Amino acid sequence: MKRSALFRLALLSTAVAAIQNANAGSAVAHDSHGHTVYSFGHPKTVAIERALGMARTLGWADARIIAASDVTGYGAIAVARKGNGSVIGAALGRPSRVDAEQLAIEICLKGGGTDPKVRWEWHG
């Protein structure tokens, strides 16, 4: 194979990878009973619809979106205790896994939660 053909193949592969990640986003839905679902790897509007769809499928009538993003990156959801309930912290589209975890924990602490723990994390 000629050099120019190899270069074109490498360029095409890079372009395809960039296009696949261009539409990646995330959404997190939560209900009043402490249930949480998330969707990632889709455009923001699709991620929102998928998260709410999962919640409806599970029978959660009062689920709502607590966070959504069109930014591709790392995501994390942390949960902390607050009295008899809980506080949810969601960080989406972050540049690193550690950054997503730290931000989710900070959101829980700012919400008045104690002993926050990261429960879910992903990249997309």
LINKA-V43789 format. One record per residue. RES is the residue in one small letter. SS is DSSP state (2 for helix, 1 for strand, 0 for the rest). PHI is phi as a letter, one per 30 degrees, with the letter a starting at -180 (* if undefined). D_FIRST is the distance of its C-alpha to the first C-alpha in whole Angstrom. Layout:
RES|SS|PHI|D_FIRST + RES|SS|PHI|D_FIRST
//
This chain:
m|0|*|0 + k|0|d|4 + r|2|d|7 + s|2|d|8 + a|2|d|6 + l|2|d|7 + f|2|d|10 + r|2|d|11 + l|2|d|11 + a|2|d|13 + l|2|d|15 + l|2|d|16 + s|2|d|16 + t|2|d|19 + a|2|d|21 + v|2|d|21 + a|2|d|23 + a|2|d|25 + i|2|d|26 + q|2|d|27 + n|2|d|29 + a|2|d|31 + n|0|c|33 + a|0|d|34 + g|1|b|38 + s|1|b|41 + a|1|b|44 + v|1|b|47 + a|1|c|50 + h|1|b|54 + d|0|b|57 + s|0|d|60 + h|0|c|60 + g|0|i|58 + h|0|d|55 + t|1|b|51 + v|1|b|48 + y|1|b|45 + s|1|b|42 + f|1|b|38 + g|1|i|35 + h|1|b|36 + p|0|e|37 + k|2|e|41 + t|2|d|43 + v|2|d|41 + a|2|d|42 + i|2|d|45 + e|2|d|46 + r|2|d|44 + a|2|d|46 + l|2|d|49 + g|2|d|49 + m|2|d|48 + a|2|d|52 + r|2|d|53 + t|2|d|52 + l|0|d|53 + g|0|i|57 + w|0|d|57 + a|0|d|59 + d|0|c|59 + a|0|d|55 + r|1|b|54 + i|1|d|51 + i|1|c|52 + a|1|a|48 + a|1|a|45 + s|1|a|42 + d|0|c|39 + v|0|d|38 + t|0|d|35 + g|0|l|36 + y|1|d|38 + g|1|b|41 + a|1|a|44 + i|1|b|48 + a|1|c|51 + v|1|b|54 + a|1|b|57 + r|1|d|61 + k|1|b|64 + g|0|i|67 + n|0|d|67 + g|1|c|64 + s|1|b|60 + v|1|b|58 + i|1|c|54 + g|1|b|52 + a|1|b|48 + a|1|b|46 + l|1|b|42 + g|1|i|39 + r|1|d|40 + p|0|d|37 + s|0|b|38 + r|2|d|39 + v|2|d|42 + d|2|d|43 + a|2|d|43 + e|2|d|46 + q|2|d|48 + l|2|d|48 + a|2|d|49 + i|2|d|52 + e|2|e|53 + i|2|d|54 + c|2|d|56 + l|2|d|58 + k|2|d|58 + g|0|d|59 + g|0|j|62 + g|0|d|60 + t|1|b|61 + d|1|h|59 + p|1|d|55 + k|1|b|53 + v|1|d|49 + r|1|c|49 + w|1|b|45 + e|1|a|42 + w|1|a|39 + h|1|b|35 + g|0|l|34
//
